[in-house]
Amino acid sequence: MIALVLYSAVSLATYACSASEFTDTIFRDAGASLFCTILASIWVKIWINAKKDGIIPSILSRKIIHTTSAPLFLFVWPLFSSSNFAQYFASIIPILNAVKLYLAGSNQGMV
């Protein structure tokens, strides 16, 4: 089902623009996803290390991470293109963060 949706979005985008514009858009959105994922990981590491070093308590670290992750994501939103399939690239970031937080909370590590 997801493959069909992605295929439809990609095929619609190819009709709407030339091949080079399509490739540029794909690279722009993939790069924005990669940049935002790295930025989110660094942001979480900063607060986790502050907690480990005893600078802030654990509960404050979690609250800071949870309350600032969404605004950070919205801050980088303009990096994505306005194409129809940019939403799929952008959706990767919250999914990866949710998985990382779930694994960290279940003591299976990654964060």
HELIX and SHEET records of a PDB file:
HELIX    1   1 ILE A    2  ALA A   16  1                                  15    
HELIX    2   2 ALA A   19  LYS A   52  1                                  34    
HELIX    3   3 SER A   58  PHE A   75  1                                  18    
HELIX    4   4 TRP A   77  LEU A   79  5                                   3    
HELIX    5   5 ALA A   86  GLY A  105  1                                  20    
END                                                                             
